[in-house]
Amino acid sequence: MNAKNLIAAVSLLTAAGSVLADQTYPYVEHTNVPSTKTRAEVIAEMKQPVANTEYVEHKNVASTKTRAEVRQELAYQPVGGAEYVEHLNVATSRTRDEVRNEAIQAAKSKEATKGTTFGG
């Protein structure tokens, strides 16, 4: 690409960028807007409490239900389209070493299928 083409491309991009930037967000100056309230009215308004705001501290709130009651409720209420399932003390018949060996074999077989239509 020679220098003429490069200069022409840069000038077109600069012109297009400035045109688009000018149309997007017009600047509005708010410095000379006359106020409808006096300084004393504004200060008095700021000293009044804001309506409909209340700070509530939820610290150490005692529950009226037992843990079992809450779990029973969750078991029958769908959460996000799915049911609550508790996975406590799930027993397996395989040992940790068997699971580890199975994972190693799966990783090896995945490496062996690379390059085929099914593998990565």
N, C-alpha and C positions, 0 to 999 in steps of 0.2 A: 504494500500500500504506500503510495507516495505521499509527500507532505501536503499537497493540495487536498487530497481526499480526507486525510486525517484532520486538517484544519476545518474543512467543511462539516465533517461529522461532529466535531466538538462544538462548533458554533450552533449547529442545529439542535443538539441536545441541550445546550445552555439556554437557547431561546425557548424551546418547548418546556423546559423545567420552570423557567420564570413565568411563563404564561399560565401554566397549570397551578403554580403556587399562588399566584395573584388571585385566581378565581375561587380557590378553595375556602380560605378563611379571611374574610375582610376584617380589617382592624377597626375596632370601635373604641373611641376614647371616652373614658368615664371620669375624667378629672374635673370638668366644669359643670357637673350636674348639680343643680340647686337642691338643697335639702328641704323637706317639708316639716322637719322637727327641729327644735332648738337643742343646744348642747345639754341643757338641764333635763329636757324630756328624755333624751337618749340615756343619760346617766341614771335617771330614775327608773327607766324601763329595764336597764341592766341589773339593778339592785333587786328587782322583783323575782321571785322564784319562777322558774320555767314550768309551764303547765304540762300535765300528763307525763312527767318523768319522775321515776322513783327508783332508788337504789335498793335492791333486795339482796342480802347476803345469804346464800344457800350453804351455810356451813353447819355440819353436823345435824342434818335433817334426819329425824328418826322415821323409819319406814313403819307402816302399819301391817305389812305383809312379811311373811317368812320367805327365806330363799327358795324353799320348795314350792310355795304358792306362785312366786314369780316365774320359776322354771316351768311350772305346769301351764301358766298362762301363755308363755312363749311357745310352748309345744303346740298350741292350738291356734295361734295367730300367725298368718303369713307375714314375713318381713321382707319387703322388696320383691314380692312375687315368689318367695321360697319359704319353706318351713324351717323353723329352728330345730337343729339336730345337735344333741349334745354328744360329744365324742370323748367321754371319760372312761378310762380303764378298758380300752379296746384290746382284747386279747388276740394274739396271733400264734399260729402254730410253727412259724419259721423263726430261726435264730437270727441274731444280728449279722453273723458271718454269712448265712445263706442269702440274706437280702443284699449284703455288700457284694457277694460273688455274682448274684443275678444282675446287679447294676453294672458291674464290670463287663459281664458278658454282653449286656445290651449295648454298652458303649462300643465294644469291639465289633459287634455286628453292624452297628451304625456306620463305623469307619469302613467296614467291608463293602457296604452298599453305596458308598460315595462313587459318583460317576455313573451309576445306573439311572434309570428313569424314575425310580422311587426315592432314592437318597438325595441328600443335599448336595 
